Amino acid sequence: MTGRNSDIDRLLREDLRGRTPYGAPQLDVAVRLNTNENPYPPSAALVEHLVAEVSEAARSMNRYPDRDAVALRSDLAAYLARATGVPLSVDQVWAANGSNEVLQQLLQAFGGPGRTALGFEPTYSMHQHIATGTSTRWLPVPRLPGFRLEPEAAALVVNEHAPDVVFLCSPNNPTGNAVGLAVVEAVYAAARGLVVVDEAYAEFAGGPSAVSLLAGRERLVVTRTMSKAFAFAGARLGYLAADPAVVEALLLVRLPYHLSVISQAAARAALDHADELLSTVQAVKVQRDRLVSEMRALGLDVVDSDANFVLFGELGDERATWQGLLDRGVLVRDVGLPGWLRVTAGTEEETTAFLEALRQGMATNDGEAPA
């Protein structure tokens, strides 16, 4: 970890030695399209509301916050019910500092030493990262050609390995394609443990949510975030919907007072402006679909996307292409998938800048992209 022998290296858990921290490059460039953020900042009206709510919350900062964030969870339940058409009670919803903390709490409660989490790769790398951090054995299973999942094949794998936790990412990061509800149903029927559907990008997909499958499925969990469609990445607020028994289990592992009064107040203010914040989703989807069509016109292999990003390849040297784009002021994500890169759908101007930089690189072949 430290690059040198030391007592800290010796004392560090053996399974963590030699690993590198998770994180995307945070570089000061003109166009940043590498972390799947919503490119549209909050409106002046929302900022004003946020300031007022946070200011009011600050008056009680000498006291601990509501340990279980009941008011916030009630607001989240109401939003999710409107979004999915599925009635939800506050005891079916849990919230934490970003969906990553929600996932970590799930593995603290249902994973751990001697237990296994299964994921269909390539997928969100934090699933494996959190599994390692909680001493949960990670079992990667390759996806079908075209990065697909099919109900019968996925169910067979789950039945064979009998993991304690199964992760399904829909839309899947980094490939962008959504997982059909038939896959979720088949995997759940085959699973003996928890099935977690990570819907961080669900608002961009437009299809039915796995929330619609919760009734009668005690082991099914659907996680979401306010970082993406809500353009609230800096506030760090994630949540889940599940059977009340799952939420009760998370109370055993969550840190006391894990959500500050500021976080709770800011998130509730943002939920008051949900329609306004989500109004940018369509604009992002327009640029996403533009990326797909224009990159295909350039002869690139592009995966159909239901998210706010696009995976593109097959590149002769994805690292050289990444550097060539960076040299032209555009930062995209190298997701560690040979021959592929991922680009976030930005504003119209940002998308244009990326496409122009890509065309220039292909014309000079300095990125070794196919001409």
FENJO-V814519 format. One record per residue. N is the residue number from 1. OMEGA is omega in radians with two decimals (none if undefined). Layout:
N/OMEGA + N/OMEGA
This chain:
1/-3.08 + 2/-3.13 + 3/3.10 + 4/3.09 + 5/3.12 + 6/3.08 + 7/3.12 + 8/3.08 + 9/-3.13 + 10/-3.09 + 11/-3.12 + 12/3.06 + 13/-3.05 + 14/-3.09 + 15/3.09 + 16/-3.11 + 17/3.11 + 18/-3.14 + 19/3.10 + 20/-3.14 + 21/3.04 + 22/3.03 + 23/3.06 + 24/3.11 + 25/3.06 + 26/-3.04 + 27/3.14 + 28/3.12 + 29/-3.06 + 30/-3.04 + 31/-3.12 + 32/-3.10 + 33/-3.02 + 34/-3.06 + 35/3.01 + 36/3.06 + 37/2.96 + 38/-3.02 + 39/-3.05 + 40/-3.12 + 41/3.12 + 42/-3.14 + 43/3.11 + 44/3.14 + 45/3.12 + 46/3.12 + 47/3.13 + 48/3.12 + 49/3.12 + 50/-3.13 + 51/-3.12 + 52/-3.11 + 53/3.13 + 54/3.10 + 55/3.11 + 56/3.13 + 57/-3.10 + 58/3.14 + 59/-3.12 + 60/-3.09 + 61/3.03 + 62/3.11 + 63/3.07 + 64/3.11 + 65/2.99 + 66/-3.02 + 67/-3.07 + 68/3.04 + 69/-3.01 + 70/-3.12 + 71/3.11 + 72/-3.14 + 73/3.08 + 74/3.10 + 75/3.12 + 76/3.10 + 77/3.13 + 78/3.11 + 79/-3.07 + 80/3.08 + 81/3.09 + 82/-3.06 + 83/-3.03 + 84/-3.07 + 85/-3.12 + 86/3.11 + 87/-3.14 + 88/3.07 + 89/-3.10 + 90/-3.12 + 91/3.03 + 92/-3.04 + 93/3.08 + 94/-3.12 + 95/3.14 + 96/-3.09 + 97/-3.10 + 98/-3.13 + 99/3.10 + 100/3.09 + 101/3.05 + 102/3.13 + 103/3.12 + 104/3.13 + 105/3.10 + 106/3.14 + 107/3.01 + 108/-3.09 + 109/-2.98 + 110/3.06 + 111/3.09 + 112/-3.09 + 113/3.13 + 114/-3.14 + 115/-3.01 + 116/2.99 + 117/-3.10 + 118/3.07 + 119/-3.12 + 120/-3.03 + 121/0.05 + 122/3.11 + 123/-3.09 + 124/-3.00 + 125/3.12 + 126/3.09 + 127/3.09 + 128/-3.11 + 129/-3.14 + 130/3.07 + 131/3.13 + 132/-3.11 + 133/3.13 + 134/-3.13 + 135/3.06 + 136/3.14 + 137/-3.13 + 138/3.13 + 139/3.14 + 140/3.09 + 141/-3.11 + 142/3.06 + 143/3.08 + 144/3.09 + 145/-3.06 + 146/3.13 + 147/-3.08 + 148/2.90 + 149/3.09 + 150/-3.03 + 151/-3.04 + 152/-3.12 + 153/3.14 + 154/-3.14 + 155/3.13 + 156/3.14 + 157/-3.12 + 158/3.12 + 159/-3.11 + 160/-3.01 + 161/3.11 + 162/-3.13 + 163/3.08 + 164/3.11 + 165/3.02 + 166/3.06 + 167/2.96 + 168/-3.09 + 169/-3.05 + 170/-0.13 + 171/-3.04 + 172/3.04 + 173/0.39 + 174/-2.98 + 175/3.06 + 176/-3.08 + 177/3.14 + 178/3.08 + 179/-3.14 + 180/3.14 + 181/3.10 + 182/3.09 + 183/3.13 + 184/-3.14 + 185/-3.11 + 186/3.13 + 187/3.13 + 188/-3.13 + 189/-3.11 + 190/-3.03 + 191/3.03 + 192/-3.11 + 193/-3.10 + 194/3.01 + 195/-3.08 + 196/3.08 + 197/-3.10 + 198/-3.09 + 199/-3.11 + 200/-3.07 + 201/-2.99 + 202/-3.09 + 203/3.12 + 204/-3.06 + 205/3.12 + 206/3.13 + 207/-3.14 + 208/-3.13 + 209/3.04 + 210/3.03 + 211/3.14 + 212/-3.11 + 213/-3.02 + 214/-3.06 + 215/3.11 + 216/-3.14 + 217/-3.03 + 218/-3.06 + 219/-3.13 + 220/3.13 + 221/3.08 + 222/-3.14 + 223/3.12 + 224/-3.13 + 225/3.00 + 226/-3.06 + 227/-2.95 + 228/-3.08 + 229/-3.12 + 230/-3.12 + 231/-3.02 + 232/-3.04 + 233/-3.09 + 234/-3.10 + 235/3.10 + 236/3.11 + 237/3.06 + 238/-3.09 + 239/3.09 + 240/2.97 + 241/-3.08 + 242/3.02 + 243/3.12 + 244/3.13 + 245/3.09 + 246/3.13 + 247/3.11 + 248/3.12 + 249/-3.12 + 250/3.08 + 251/-3.14 + 252/-3.03 + 253/-3.13 + 254/3.07 + 255/3.12 + 256/3.10 + 257/-3.03 + 258/3.10 + 259/-3.08 + 260/3.06 + 261/3.13 + 262/3.14 + 263/-3.11 + 264/-3.14 + 265/-3.13 + 266/-3.13 + 267/3.13 + 268/3.09 + 269/3.12 + 270/3.12 + 271/3.05 + 272/-3.13 + 273/-3.03 + 274/-3.10 + 275/3.12 + 276/-3.11 + 277/-3.10 + 278/3.11 + 279/3.12 + 280/-3.07 + 281/-3.11 + 282/3.11 + 283/3.10 + 284/-3.13 + 285/3.09 + 286/-3.14 + 287/3.06 + 288/-3.13 + 289/3.06 + 290/3.10 + 291/-3.12 + 292/-3.05 + 293/-3.08 + 294/3.08 + 295/3.06 + 296/3.10 + 297/3.09 + 298/3.12 + 299/3.14 + 300/3.04 + 301/-3.05 + 302/3.12 + 303/3.05 + 304/-3.02 + 305/2.99 + 306/-3.08 + 307/3.10 + 308/3.12 + 309/-3.09 + 310/3.04 + 311/-3.10 + 312/-3.12 + 313/-0.39 + 314/-3.05 + 315/3.12 + 316/3.13 + 317/-3.04 + 318/-3.14 + 319/3.10 + 320/3.09 + 321/3.11 + 322/-3.12 + 323/3.12 + 324/3.08 + 325/3.14 + 326/3.11 + 327/3.11 + 328/3.02 + 329/-3.12 + 330/-3.14 + 331/3.04 + 332/-3.03 + 333/2.93 + 334/-3.03 + 335/3.12 + 336/3.13 + 337/-3.04 + 338/3.10 + 339/-3.05 + 340/2.99 + 341/3.13 + 342/3.13 + 343/3.09 + 344/3.02 + 345/-3.12 + 346/3.01 + 347/3.10 + 348/-3.12 + 349/3.12 + 350/3.11 + 351/3.10 + 352/3.13 + 353/3.11 + 354/-3.09 + 355/3.12 + 356/3.11 + 357/3.12 + 358/3.12 + 359/3.13 + 360/3.13 + 361/3.13 + 362/-3.13 + 363/-3.14 + 364/-3.13 + 365/-3.13 + 366/3.06 + 367/-3.13 + 368/2.99 + 369/-3.12 + 370/-3.11 + 371/none
